[in-house]
Amino acid sequence: MIELDAASVALPEDEGGRVLLSPTSLTLAERRVAIIGGNGSGKSTLARLLNGLVTATSGRVVVDGLDVARKGKEVRRRVGFCFTDPAAQLVMPTCVEDVELSLRRTVRSASERHARAMEVLARFGLEGLASQSVHTLSGGQRQLLALAGVLAAEPSIVVADEPTTLLDLANTRLVADALFGLSQQLVLVTHDLTLAAQCDRALVVADGAVTFDGPAPDAVAHYTQSVGA
């Protein structure tokens, strides 16, 4: 469970002091939660609070009873984060090596680590690409590999920050099917309103504040109306 208690984010005074997220209180327990809003609205800031990539200036963020500010390492074991651009996450030469890297903290044996990595790749249909350079993959394959690396660490929550933005339609469907097939709680930041509407709950963020919170189809309708679409 994710809890925000008057959590806010502001730039330091010497950087202008601009408020990126107004004090926000939420309890997120649903299996699929979408966060939608325009560019610069604050939705990515909100998402990054959930595993400590951004630190709350005031208030608290608690994940499964752990204060993110005080127990950041433990929280990051529970909350996996997928970035918009998988290049931010793929750091090893080959697919299997990249997933193995995610397992180094929890699996000491190199042979067991390799076997586990191959199992994870197989879940995403990437086992045939295990020895292939990550730089030769398609956009969808790279995003799936980044997700595989996150899931190898067995988090209980996955936060995906606009994971389909850089993808074509076919790869968007591929990644979306993988995300919605997860057993973990999913927090999905997205501009894709069709995907957002498939979630259980959605938050609309505008000007650094949550302006609507409710069933996903209602949130999408509210957002569409607010932007005049």
FIVO-589155 format. One record per residue (C-alpha): residue number from 1; chain; x, y, z. Coordinates in steps of 0.02 Angstrom, whole numbers, m for minus. Example, Ala and Ser with C-alpha at 12.3 -4.5 7.8 and 13.67 -1.06 7.14 Angstrom:
REM residues 2
<atom><i>1</i><ch>A</ch><px>615</px><py>m225</py><pz>390</pz></atom>
<atom><i>2</i><ch>A</ch><px>684</px><py>m53</py><pz>357</pz></atom>
***
This chain:
REM residues 229
<atom><i>1</i><ch>A</ch><px>0</px><py>0</py><pz>0</pz></atom>
<atom><i>2</i><ch>A</ch><px>58</px><py>176</py><pz>m42</pz></atom>
<atom><i>3</i><ch>A</ch><px>17</px><py>322</py><pz>71</pz></atom>
<atom><i>4</i><ch>A</ch><px>53</px><py>506</py><pz>47</pz></atom>
<atom><i>5</i><ch>A</ch><px>23</px><py>620</py><pz>196</pz></atom>
<atom><i>6</i><ch>A</ch><px>27</px><py>802</py><pz>141</pz></atom>
<atom><i>7</i><ch>A</ch><px>179</px><py>762</py><pz>34</pz></atom>
<atom><i>8</i><ch>A</ch><px>242</px><py>908</py><pz>m68</pz></atom>
<atom><i>9</i><ch>A</ch><px>393</px><py>949</py><pz>m175</pz></atom>
<atom><i>10</i><ch>A</ch><px>468</px><py>1122</py><pz>m203</pz></atom>
<atom><i>11</i><ch>A</ch><px>630</px><py>1181</py><pz>m279</pz></atom>
<atom><i>12</i><ch>A</ch><px>757</px><py>1261</py><pz>m161</pz></atom>
<atom><i>13</i><ch>A</ch><px>743</px><py>1449</py><pz>m141</pz></atom>
<atom><i>14</i><ch>A</ch><px>906</px><py>1476</py><pz>m235</pz></atom>
<atom><i>15</i><ch>A</ch><px>827</px><py>1385</py><pz>m383</pz></atom>
<atom><i>16</i><ch>A</ch><px>669</px><py>1488</py><pz>m381</pz></atom>
<atom><i>17</i><ch>A</ch><px>569</px><py>1396</py><pz>m248</pz></atom>
<atom><i>18</i><ch>A</ch><px>438</px><py>1340</py><pz>m373</pz></atom>
<atom><i>19</i><ch>A</ch><px>313</px><py>1213</py><pz>m307</pz></atom>
<atom><i>20</i><ch>A</ch><px>318</px><py>1054</py><pz>m414</pz></atom>
<atom><i>21</i><ch>A</ch><px>186</px><py>963</py><pz>m312</pz></atom>
<atom><i>22</i><ch>A</ch><px>67</px><py>1041</py><pz>m188</pz></atom>
<atom><i>23</i><ch>A</ch><px>32</px><py>951</py><pz>m22</pz></atom>
<atom><i>24</i><ch>A</ch><px>m49</px><py>788</py><pz>m74</pz></atom>
<atom><i>25</i><ch>A</ch><px>m132</px><py>656</py><pz>35</pz></atom>
<atom><i>26</i><ch>A</ch><px>m178</px><py>489</py><pz>m45</pz></atom>
<atom><i>27</i><ch>A</ch><px>m194</px><py>306</py><pz>m5</pz></atom>
<atom><i>28</i><ch>A</ch><px>m164</px><py>195</py><pz>m157</pz></atom>
<atom><i>29</i><ch>A</ch><px>m217</px><py>16</py><pz>m131</pz></atom>
<atom><i>30</i><ch>A</ch><px>m293</px><py>m27</py><pz>m299</pz></atom>
<atom><i>31</i><ch>A</ch><px>m202</px><py>m151</py><pz>m411</pz></atom>
<atom><i>32</i><ch>A</ch><px>m195</px><py>m32</py><pz>m561</pz></atom>
<atom><i>33</i><ch>A</ch><px>m178</px><py>156</py><pz>m535</pz></atom>
<atom><i>34</i><ch>A</ch><px>m153</px><py>279</py><pz>m678</pz></atom>
<atom><i>35</i><ch>A</ch><px>m82</px><py>454</py><pz>m665</pz></atom>
<atom><i>36</i><ch>A</ch><px>m129</px><py>569</py><pz>m809</pz></atom>
<atom><i>37</i><ch>A</ch><px>m102</px><py>752</py><pz>m850</pz></atom>
<atom><i>38</i><ch>A</ch><px>m15</px><py>871</py><pz>m967</pz></atom>
<atom><i>39</i><ch>A</ch><px>171</px><py>895</py><pz>m989</pz></atom>
<atom><i>40</i><ch>A</ch><px>246</px><py>982</py><pz>m837</pz></atom>
<atom><i>41</i><ch>A</ch><px>89</px><py>951</py><pz>m733</pz></atom>
<atom><i>42</i><ch>A</ch><px>183</px><py>863</py><pz>m593</pz></atom>
<atom><i>43</i><ch>A</ch><px>131</px><py>684</py><pz>m629</pz></atom>
<atom><i>44</i><ch>A</ch><px>310</px><py>619</py><pz>m648</pz></atom>
<atom><i>45</i><ch>A</ch><px>359</px><py>709</py><pz>m487</pz></atom>
<atom><i>46</i><ch>A</ch><px>217</px><py>620</py><pz>m398</pz></atom>
<atom><i>47</i><ch>A</ch><px>271</px><py>452</py><pz>m470</pz></atom>
<atom><i>48</i><ch>A</ch><px>452</px><py>477</py><pz>m421</pz></atom>
<atom><i>49</i><ch>A</ch><px>404</px><py>513</py><pz>m241</pz></atom>
<atom><i>50</i><ch>A</ch><px>347</px><py>332</py><pz>m226</pz></atom>
<atom><i>51</i><ch>A</ch><px>523</px><py>258</py><pz>m222</pz></atom>
<atom><i>52</i><ch>A</ch><px>627</px><py>406</py><pz>m170</pz></atom>
<atom><i>53</i><ch>A</ch><px>690</px><py>463</py><pz>m340</pz></atom>
<atom><i>54</i><ch>A</ch><px>618</px><py>629</py><pz>m283</pz></atom>
<atom><i>55</i><ch>A</ch><px>614</px><py>672</py><pz>m98</pz></atom>
<atom><i>56</i><ch>A</ch><px>465</px><py>758</py><pz>m20</pz></atom>
<atom><i>57</i><ch>A</ch><px>505</px><py>935</py><pz>39</pz></atom>
<atom><i>58</i><ch>A</ch><px>370</px><py>918</py><pz>170</pz></atom>
<atom><i>59</i><ch>A</ch><px>248</px><py>784</py><pz>224</pz></atom>
<atom><i>60</i><ch>A</ch><px>278</px><py>597</py><pz>212</pz></atom>
<atom><i>61</i><ch>A</ch><px>272</px><py>455</py><pz>87</pz></atom>
<atom><i>62</i><ch>A</ch><px>250</px><py>280</py><pz>159</pz></atom>
<atom><i>63</i><ch>A</ch><px>258</px><py>116</py><pz>62</pz></atom>
<atom><i>64</i><ch>A</ch><px>203</px><py>m43</py><pz>150</pz></atom>
<atom><i>65</i><ch>A</ch><px>232</px><py>44</py><pz>316</pz></atom>
<atom><i>66</i><ch>A</ch><px>406</px><py>106</py><pz>269</pz></atom>
<atom><i>67</i><ch>A</ch><px>445</px><py>292</py><pz>267</pz></atom>
<atom><i>68</i><ch>A</ch><px>526</px><py>326</py><pz>99</pz></atom>
<atom><i>69</i><ch>A</ch><px>637</px><py>465</py><pz>168</pz></atom>
<atom><i>70</i><ch>A</ch><px>705</px><py>356</py><pz>309</pz></atom>
<atom><i>71</i><ch>A</ch><px>703</px><py>183</py><pz>230</pz></atom>
<atom><i>72</i><ch>A</ch><px>745</px><py>224</py><pz>49</pz></atom>
<atom><i>73</i><ch>A</ch><px>846</px><py>67</py><pz>12</pz></atom>
<atom><i>74</i><ch>A</ch><px>712</px><py>m48</py><pz>81</pz></atom>
<atom><i>75</i><ch>A</ch><px>576</px><py>46</py><pz>m15</pz></atom>
<atom><i>76</i><ch>A</ch><px>672</px><py>34</py><pz>m178</pz></atom>
<atom><i>77</i><ch>A</ch><px>678</px><py>m155</py><pz>m157</pz></atom>
<atom><i>78</i><ch>A</ch><px>489</px><py>m153</py><pz>m151</pz></atom>
<atom><i>79</i><ch>A</ch><px>456</px><py>m21</py><pz>m283</pz></atom>
<atom><i>80</i><ch>A</ch><px>526</px><py>m51</py><pz>m457</pz></atom>
<atom><i>81</i><ch>A</ch><px>535</px><py>98</py><pz>m573</pz></atom>
<atom><i>82</i><ch>A</ch><px>528</px><py>94</py><pz>m764</pz></atom>
<atom><i>83</i><ch>A</ch><px>581</px><py>251</py><pz>m855</pz></atom>
<atom><i>84</i><ch>A</ch><px>510</px><py>323</py><pz>m1016</pz></atom>
<atom><i>85</i><ch>A</ch><px>673</px><py>291</py><pz>m1107</pz></atom>
<atom><i>86</i><ch>A</ch><px>742</px><py>117</py><pz>m1070</pz></atom>
<atom><i>87</i><ch>A</ch><px>917</px><py>180</py><pz>m1112</pz></atom>
<atom><i>88</i><ch>A</ch><px>915</px><py>254</py><pz>m937</pz></atom>
<atom><i>89</i><ch>A</ch><px>910</px><py>77</py><pz>m867</pz></atom>
<atom><i>90</i><ch>A</ch><px>999</px><py>m37</py><pz>m990</pz></atom>
<atom><i>91</i><ch>A</ch><px>1184</px><py>m28</py><pz>m945</pz></atom>
<atom><i>92</i><ch>A</ch><px>1256</px><py>m199</py><pz>m988</pz></atom>
<atom><i>93</i><ch>A</ch><px>1310</px><py>m259</py><pz>m1162</pz></atom>
<atom><i>94</i><ch>A</ch><px>1187</px><py>m403</py><pz>m1183</pz></atom>
<atom><i>95</i><ch>A</ch><px>1010</px><py>m440</py><pz>m1130</pz></atom>
<atom><i>96</i><ch>A</ch><px>1051</px><py>m580</py><pz>m1010</pz></atom>
<atom><i>97</i><ch>A</ch><px>1193</px><py>m482</py><pz>m930</pz></atom>
<atom><i>98</i><ch>A</ch><px>1076</px><py>m336</py><pz>m899</pz></atom>
<atom><i>99</i><ch>A</ch><px>950</px><py>m445</py><pz>m807</pz></atom>
<atom><i>100</i><ch>A</ch><px>1091</px><py>m532</py><pz>m712</pz></atom>
<atom><i>101</i><ch>A</ch><px>1146</px><py>m362</py><pz>m649</pz></atom>
<atom><i>102</i><ch>A</ch><px>977</px><py>m339</py><pz>m567</pz></atom>
<atom><i>103</i><ch>A</ch><px>1003</px><py>m504</py><pz>m475</pz></atom>
<atom><i>104</i><ch>A</ch><px>1179</px><py>m474</py><pz>m409</pz></atom>
<atom><i>105</i><ch>A</ch><px>1120</px><py>m415</py><pz>m240</pz></atom>
<atom><i>106</i><ch>A</ch><px>1005</px><py>m563</py><pz>m206</pz></atom>
<atom><i>107</i><ch>A</ch><px>1083</px><py>m709</py><pz>m302</pz></atom>
<atom><i>108</i><ch>A</ch><px>1266</px><py>m742</py><pz>m261</pz></atom>
<atom><i>109</i><ch>A</ch><px>1298</px><py>m891</py><pz>m375</pz></atom>
<atom><i>110</i><ch>A</ch><px>1341</px><py>m839</py><pz>m554</pz></atom>
<atom><i>111</i><ch>A</ch><px>1265</px><py>m997</py><pz>m628</pz></atom>
<atom><i>112</i><ch>A</ch><px>1104</px><py>m977</py><pz>m530</pz></atom>
<atom><i>113</i><ch>A</ch><px>1099</px><py>m794</py><pz>m575</pz></atom>
<atom><i>114</i><ch>A</ch><px>1112</px><py>m839</py><pz>m760</pz></atom>
<atom><i>115</i><ch>A</ch><px>975</px><py>m969</py><pz>m745</pz></atom>
<atom><i>116</i><ch>A</ch><px>861</px><py>m848</py><pz>m655</pz></atom>
<atom><i>117</i><ch>A</ch><px>895</px><py>m713</py><pz>m785</pz></atom>
<atom><i>118</i><ch>A</ch><px>849</px><py>m833</py><pz>m925</pz></atom>
<atom><i>119</i><ch>A</ch><px>686</px><py>m874</py><pz>m836</pz></atom>
<atom><i>120</i><ch>A</ch><px>643</px><py>m689</py><pz>m824</pz></atom>
<atom><i>121</i><ch>A</ch><px>685</px><py>m661</py><pz>m1008</pz></atom>
<atom><i>122</i><ch>A</ch><px>574</px><py>m808</py><pz>m1055</pz></atom>
<atom><i>123</i><ch>A</ch><px>427</px><py>m727</py><pz>m966</pz></atom>
<atom><i>124</i><ch>A</ch><px>438</px><py>m584</py><pz>m1091</pz></atom>
<atom><i>125</i><ch>A</ch><px>478</px><py>m689</py><pz>m1244</pz></atom>
<atom><i>126</i><ch>A</ch><px>657</px><py>m624</py><pz>m1247</pz></atom>
<atom><i>127</i><ch>A</ch><px>752</px><py>m785</py><pz>m1211</pz></atom>
<atom><i>128</i><ch>A</ch><px>803</px><py>m799</py><pz>m1394</pz></atom>
<atom><i>129</i><ch>A</ch><px>887</px><py>m629</py><pz>m1381</pz></atom>
<atom><i>130</i><ch>A</ch><px>984</px><py>m667</py><pz>m1222</pz></atom>
<atom><i>131</i><ch>A</ch><px>1156</px><py>m648</py><pz>m1301</pz></atom>
<atom><i>132</i><ch>A</ch><px>1107</px><py>m506</py><pz>m1416</pz></atom>
<atom><i>133</i><ch>A</ch><px>1171</px><py>m328</py><pz>m1392</pz></atom>
<atom><i>134</i><ch>A</ch><px>1043</px><py>m217</py><pz>m1308</pz></atom>
<atom><i>135</i><ch>A</ch><px>1082</px><py>m86</py><pz>m1441</pz></atom>
<atom><i>136</i><ch>A</ch><px>1011</px><py>m196</py><pz>m1580</pz></atom>
<atom><i>137</i><ch>A</ch><px>840</px><py>m218</py><pz>m1500</pz></atom>
<atom><i>138</i><ch>A</ch><px>682</px><py>m134</py><pz>m1560</pz></atom>
<atom><i>139</i><ch>A</ch><px>602</px><py>m1</py><pz>m1452</pz></atom>
<atom><i>140</i><ch>A</ch><px>474</px><py>m123</py><pz>m1385</pz></atom>
<atom><i>141</i><ch>A</ch><px>605</px><py>m254</py><pz>m1348</pz></atom>
<atom><i>142</i><ch>A</ch><px>711</px><py>m128</py><pz>m1254</pz></atom>
<atom><i>143</i><ch>A</ch><px>563</px><py>m74</py><pz>m1149</pz></atom>
<atom><i>144</i><ch>A</ch><px>519</px><py>m256</py><pz>m1112</pz></atom>
<atom><i>145</i><ch>A</ch><px>700</px><py>m290</py><pz>m1064</pz></atom>
<atom><i>146</i><ch>A</ch><px>700</px><py>m140</py><pz>m946</pz></atom>
<atom><i>147</i><ch>A</ch><px>540</px><py>m207</py><pz>m867</pz></atom>
<atom><i>148</i><ch>A</ch><px>617</px><py>m381</py><pz>m854</pz></atom>
<atom><i>149</i><ch>A</ch><px>765</px><py>m308</py><pz>m761</pz></atom>
<atom><i>150</i><ch>A</ch><px>650</px><py>m220</py><pz>m639</pz></atom>
<atom><i>151</i><ch>A</ch><px>545</px><py>m376</py><pz>m609</pz></atom>
<atom><i>152</i><ch>A</ch><px>698</px><py>m486</py><pz>m585</pz></atom>
<atom><i>153</i><ch>A</ch><px>718</px><py>m403</py><pz>m415</pz></atom>
<atom><i>154</i><ch>A</ch><px>540</px><py>m458</py><pz>m371</pz></atom>
<atom><i>155</i><ch>A</ch><px>466</px><py>m291</py><pz>m316</pz></atom>
<atom><i>156</i><ch>A</ch><px>290</px><py>m285</py><pz>m246</pz></atom>
<atom><i>157</i><ch>A</ch><px>249</px><py>m123</py><pz>m338</pz></atom>
<atom><i>158</i><ch>A</ch><px>296</px><py>m67</py><pz>m514</pz></atom>
<atom><i>159</i><ch>A</ch><px>294</px><py>117</py><pz>m561</pz></atom>
<atom><i>160</i><ch>A</ch><px>302</px><py>145</py><pz>m750</pz></atom>
<atom><i>161</i><ch>A</ch><px>332</px><py>324</py><pz>m806</pz></atom>
<atom><i>162</i><ch>A</ch><px>260</px><py>344</py><pz>m981</pz></atom>
<atom><i>163</i><ch>A</ch><px>330</px><py>176</py><pz>m1039</pz></atom>
<atom><i>164</i><ch>A</ch><px>245</px><py>180</py><pz>m1210</pz></atom>
<atom><i>165</i><ch>A</ch><px>279</px><py>361</py><pz>m1260</pz></atom>
<atom><i>166</i><ch>A</ch><px>424</px><py>319</py><pz>m1376</pz></atom>
<atom><i>167</i><ch>A</ch><px>343</px><py>164</py><pz>m1452</pz></atom>
<atom><i>168</i><ch>A</ch><px>241</px><py>129</py><pz>m1608</pz></atom>
<atom><i>169</i><ch>A</ch><px>69</px><py>50</py><pz>m1598</pz></atom>
<atom><i>170</i><ch>A</ch><px>127</px><py>m131</py><pz>m1606</pz></atom>
<atom><i>171</i><ch>A</ch><px>259</px><py>m109</py><pz>m1472</pz></atom>
<atom><i>172</i><ch>A</ch><px>139</px><py>m6</py><pz>m1365</pz></atom>
<atom><i>173</i><ch>A</ch><px>21</px><py>m155</py><pz>m1363</pz></atom>
<atom><i>174</i><ch>A</ch><px>165</px><py>m272</py><pz>m1323</pz></atom>
<atom><i>175</i><ch>A</ch><px>222</px><py>m170</py><pz>m1173</pz></atom>
<atom><i>176</i><ch>A</ch><px>45</px><py>m134</py><pz>m1115</pz></atom>
<atom><i>177</i><ch>A</ch><px>1</px><py>m319</py><pz>m1115</pz></atom>
<atom><i>178</i><ch>A</ch><px>156</px><py>m354</py><pz>m1011</pz></atom>
<atom><i>179</i><ch>A</ch><px>115</px><py>m217</py><pz>m885</pz></atom>
<atom><i>180</i><ch>A</ch><px>m68</px><py>m263</py><pz>m865</pz></atom>
<atom><i>181</i><ch>A</ch><px>m20</px><py>m446</py><pz>m847</pz></atom>
<atom><i>182</i><ch>A</ch><px>85</px><py>m411</py><pz>m692</pz></atom>
<atom><i>183</i><ch>A</ch><px>34</px><py>m482</py><pz>m524</pz></atom>
<atom><i>184</i><ch>A</ch><px>113</px><py>m331</py><pz>m438</pz></atom>
<atom><i>185</i><ch>A</ch><px>26</px><py>m168</py><pz>m402</pz></atom>
<atom><i>186</i><ch>A</ch><px>51</px><py>m54</py><pz>m553</pz></atom>
<atom><i>187</i><ch>A</ch><px>61</px><py>136</py><pz>m548</pz></atom>
<atom><i>188</i><ch>A</ch><px>57</px><py>194</py><pz>m729</pz></atom>
<atom><i>189</i><ch>A</ch><px>101</px><py>371</py><pz>m781</pz></atom>
<atom><i>190</i><ch>A</ch><px>37</px><py>390</py><pz>m958</pz></atom>
<atom><i>191</i><ch>A</ch><px>m25</px><py>505</py><pz>m1095</pz></atom>
<atom><i>192</i><ch>A</ch><px>m115</px><py>356</py><pz>m1172</pz></atom>
<atom><i>193</i><ch>A</ch><px>m293</px><py>381</py><pz>m1112</pz></atom>
<atom><i>194</i><ch>A</ch><px>m347</px><py>212</py><pz>m1180</pz></atom>
<atom><i>195</i><ch>A</ch><px>m222</px><py>128</py><pz>m1064</pz></atom>
<atom><i>196</i><ch>A</ch><px>m268</px><py>242</py><pz>m920</pz></atom>
<atom><i>197</i><ch>A</ch><px>m452</px><py>198</py><pz>m936</pz></atom>
<atom><i>198</i><ch>A</ch><px>m410</px><py>13</py><pz>m911</pz></atom>
<atom><i>199</i><ch>A</ch><px>m346</px><py>46</py><pz>m735</pz></atom>
<atom><i>200</i><ch>A</ch><px>m450</px><py>32</py><pz>m577</pz></atom>
<atom><i>201</i><ch>A</ch><px>m419</px><py>211</py><pz>m522</pz></atom>
<atom><i>202</i><ch>A</ch><px>m341</px><py>365</py><pz>m599</pz></atom>
<atom><i>203</i><ch>A</ch><px>m272</px><py>529</py><pz>m535</pz></atom>
<atom><i>204</i><ch>A</ch><px>m277</px><py>686</py><pz>m643</pz></atom>
<atom><i>205</i><ch>A</ch><px>m133</px><py>804</py><pz>m606</pz></atom>
<atom><i>206</i><ch>A</ch><px>m128</px><py>986</py><pz>m660</pz></atom>
<atom><i>207</i><ch>A</ch><px>m19</px><py>1131</py><pz>m603</pz></atom>
<atom><i>208</i><ch>A</ch><px>64</px><py>1025</py><pz>m470</pz></atom>
<atom><i>209</i><ch>A</ch><px>m96</px><py>961</py><pz>m388</pz></atom>
<atom><i>210</i><ch>A</ch><px>m213</px><py>813</py><pz>m400</pz></atom>
<atom><i>211</i><ch>A</ch><px>m371</px><py>889</py><pz>m472</pz></atom>
<atom><i>212</i><ch>A</ch><px>m473</px><py>730</py><pz>m492</pz></atom>
<atom><i>213</i><ch>A</ch><px>m464</px><py>560</py><pz>m410</pz></atom>
<atom><i>214</i><ch>A</ch><px>m585</px><py>421</py><pz>m450</pz></atom>
<atom><i>215</i><ch>A</ch><px>m629</px><py>274</py><pz>m563</pz></atom>
<atom><i>216</i><ch>A</ch><px>m516</px><py>277</py><pz>m714</pz></atom>
<atom><i>217</i><ch>A</ch><px>m650</px><py>304</py><pz>m848</pz></atom>
<atom><i>218</i><ch>A</ch><px>m720</px><py>452</py><pz>m749</pz></atom>
<atom><i>219</i><ch>A</ch><px>m545</px><py>526</py><pz>m728</pz></atom>
<atom><i>220</i><ch>A</ch><px>m511</px><py>511</py><pz>m914</pz></atom>
<atom><i>221</i><ch>A</ch><px>m677</px><py>595</py><pz>m954</pz></atom>
<atom><i>222</i><ch>A</ch><px>m637</px><py>735</py><pz>m831</pz></atom>
<atom><i>223</i><ch>A</ch><px>m464</px><py>761</py><pz>m905</pz></atom>
<atom><i>224</i><ch>A</ch><px>m528</px><py>758</py><pz>m1084</pz></atom>
<atom><i>225</i><ch>A</ch><px>m660</px><py>888</py><pz>m1041</pz></atom>
<atom><i>226</i><ch>A</ch><px>m535</px><py>997</py><pz>m948</pz></atom>
<atom><i>227</i><ch>A</ch><px>m419</px><py>1011</py><pz>m1098</pz></atom>
<atom><i>228</i><ch>A</ch><px>m562</px><py>1034</py><pz>m1221</pz></atom>
<atom><i>229</i><ch>A</ch><px>m526</px><py>875</py><pz>m1317</pz></atom>
***
